[in-house]
Amino acid sequence: NKRMDEGKEVVVREGKEGLMKKIYRVVTENGTEVLRELVEECIISNPVSKIVEYGTVLNYKTSRGETLRYKKVLSMKATAYTSSYEDTGKTPDHPHFGITYTGIKAKKGVIAVDPKVIPLGTRVYVEVPGSAPDYGYAVAADIGGAVKGNIIDVYLEDVKSVQSWGVKTVKVYILMD
């Protein structure tokens, strides 16, 4: 069932064994069976197949205790960016300053992706393995010149946060629609 979490199962219909009646003619000579012949065979009740639905939707328990449902998970390198001139080449007076490739404002929860790997508009969850807190929920709404292949660029609010982020190996969960 594509609506149930993996590992869950539900019995939709209980099964039941069928019952068949067979009548034989048996011939014995001196107490030994010499002939066994099927005379009549009829079904008294048909068997009923048991139907069980199994969940196929992958799920993951986040560091925050939430369960998220996903289609697939990708191991990726993650860098970070801001709307700063150093990262975008645009100054605050530029009409497109802080605006992503898809036209939304760059903010926490926006990531830049290679659209060949993660289509624009895809909702994701970014897990940072180890003791660091997860980046969390995000939407693929931007692209970047250096973002090619299995690389994402997470948006952070300031240059200091970007510098401390560095380059991390993360798990990117592609969430269910």
N, C-alpha and C positions, 0 to 999 in steps of 0.2 A: 504494500500500500504506500503510495507516494505521499500520503498525508500523515503517516505515522513515523515516529522516531525509530531509528535503527535499534534493534534489540527488543522492541515491543512486539507482542503478538496478541491477536484476538481470535477466539474461536467464533466463527460466523455461524457455523452449523455443526452440531455434533454428528458423528457418524454412527451407523448401525449396521451390524452384520445381517446379511440376508439369510433366508432359510429355504432349503431345497429338500423335497421329499423324493427318495428313490426306493422303488420296490424291486426286489430281485427274486427270481425263482432259483432256488438252490436244490441240487440233486446230490444225495449222498448214497453211497453204497458201503455197507458194513461200517458205518460211522465215519467214513471218509468222504469229504466233499469232492465230487467229480465234475460238477458243472455249476457255474454261477452265471446267470443270465439276467441282464437288466430288462425288466418288464415295463416299468413306468417311471417317468421322471417329470416332476413339476415343481415350479417355483412357488413357494407359499408366500414369501415376502422378499422383495428386492433389497439388495444392500443399498445403504445411503452413504455416500462419500462424506467424510469429515472435511470441512473447509476451514482453513486457518489463514488469516492474513498476517503477513510479516511486514514490519516497518522497514523502510529503505532510506529514510531521511537521516543523514548524518547529523550529529549534534555534538556540541562541545560545551563544557562548563568553564566559564571564564574565571579569571582571578577574582572577579567581583561577585561570583556565585550565580551569575545569570546563565541560562542555557540558551545557546544560539543554534539555529538550524542552518546548515550549510550544504552546498552542492559539492564543493571540493576545497582542498587546502593546498596552498603553494608555499614552498620555502623560497624566500626572496631576500635580497639585500635591501636595506632601507637607509636612505639618507634623509636629510631634513632641509626645509627651506622656509623663508619668510617672504614678505612682500618687499623686502629691502631692495635698494638699487643694486647691491652686490649680487643678489640672487636673480633679479628680474631684468635689470637694465633700465628700469623705469623709476622716475622720481615721483614723489607724492603729488606733484602738480600735473602729471601725465593723466589723460582721461581714462586710461586703462590700468592705472596703478591699482594693484590689489585685486584685479579681476582675473579669473581663471580662463582657460581655453574655452570652457563651456559657457562662460558669461556670468557665473556666480561669483560672489565675493570670496576671496581666499580667507579661510579661518580654520581653527582647530576642527578636525574632522574631515578635512579635504585632503586628498592625496593626488599626486601626479603619477601617472602610469604610462606604460607603453600600451596603447589601445589594441595592439595585436595580441597582447597577453591578457589584459583585463580591459574589457570594453568600457568606454566612458559611460557614466551613469550607474555603474555596478556598485551595489552596497557591499561593504566588506567589514571584517573585524580583524584588526592587526594585533597579534599576540607577540609580546617581546619575551622570549624564553629567559629564564633566570630570575633574579630578584628584582629587576626593574619593573615598574608598572607597565601594563599594556598601553599601547597608544589608544586602543579601543575601536569604537565604531567609526566608520568613515565612508565617504563616497568618492569614487574615482571621477574627478571632475576637472582634472588638469593634466597637461602633458609637459614634458621638459626636454630640453636638448640632450641632456645626459641620461635621460630615463629611457633606456632601451633594454628589451628582454626582461629578465627576472629581477627588475629593480623598481622600487617605488620611492617616492619622495613625499614624506609626511610634512604637513604644514605645522609650524610652531610659531608662536607669537613674537619671539625676539631672537636676535642674533646670538645672544649668550646661550639660549636653549638649543639652538641649532648646532653651535660649536660643541656643547656637551653631549649632544645626541651622537655625533660622529657617524659611523657606519655600523649598522647592526644587522644580524641575520634574524629575520622575523618569519612568523607563519602568518599568511594572509588567508583568511577564511572567506570564500566567496559565498555570501549569504543567499538563502532562498528568497525568491521574489515575493 
